[in-house]
Amino acid sequence: MKQPTLFIPHGGGPCFFMDPADPDRPHCDPIWQPMQDYLADIIASLPERPKAILLVSGHWEESRFTVHIGEKPGLLFDYYGFPPHTYTLRWDAPGAPALARRAAALLEQAGFPTGTEQQRGWDHGVFIPMKVALPQADIPVAQLSLRHDLDPQAHIAAGRALAPLRDEGVLIVGSGMSFHNLRVRGSQATEPATEWDEALTAAVTDPDPALRAARVAAWTELPNAHFAHPREEHLLPLMVALGAGGEGAATQSHHGTVMGWAISGYRFD
């Protein structure tokens, strides 16, 4: 069955694994609980269990789209200031080098110069949400980088190039945050973050696929755009997921508030 594509929030650092007594069991501050519950339900929400996952994270950028072709990636603990046990977490899912090479070939066919690498570990935009969604680590995962120029149109087009993977049992996931301004929180964030979230959701869920893509690509025209994303690397995975989503229905699959930030996830069927 054809898989949907997803844009998921991956939380803040290792926020779902803060219990030093049982670090492998998701345990978070109550403010993160709705997001944790959403991530934990992802696989059950799919039409069938995916054969593999292609994931693009807001924490990996290269000069050209690049896929990780390693068979057993390690973890890259690219967060700072958290308890010591959060730097010994494990998530031992296998890599998916065949899927990575297939994704690279599709991107090349669409005219995108594409690279491969196998040394970099999975960043926390991969292993933190996937450790919640896939605690058994039993589905192969391939990671795709963002392109460093963060061009919305290019990332939407890359998603379109990758869309055939959906018919091959592959779940395409963009992992980022719909709001990502760590300098503001609480009451100073609530009103502008909510206004941004409502405008972004209206654009993402536009029933006309062409208008949807155009409105999201023009994200800087939405209210409070640069307040929500002083730099847009956490928004660009949405562009890939939207492009791969094609003309299917687009829905808001998650909505919550964390530290005054309205946060959403989206699904494209």
Secondary structure, 3 states (H helix, E strand, C coil): CCCCEEEEECCCCCCCECCCCCCCCCECCHHHHHHHHHHHCCHHHCCCCCCEEEEEEEEEEECCEEEECCCCCCECCCCCCCCHHHHCCCCCCCECHHHHHHHHHHHHHCCCCEEEECCCCECHHHHHHHHHHCCCCCCCEEEEEEECCCCHHHHHHHHHHHHHHHHHCEEEEEEECCCCCCCCCCHHHHHHHHHHHHHHHHHHCCCCHHHHHHHHHCHHHCCCHHHHCCCHHHCHHHHHHHHHHCCCCEEEEEEEEECCEEEEEEEEC
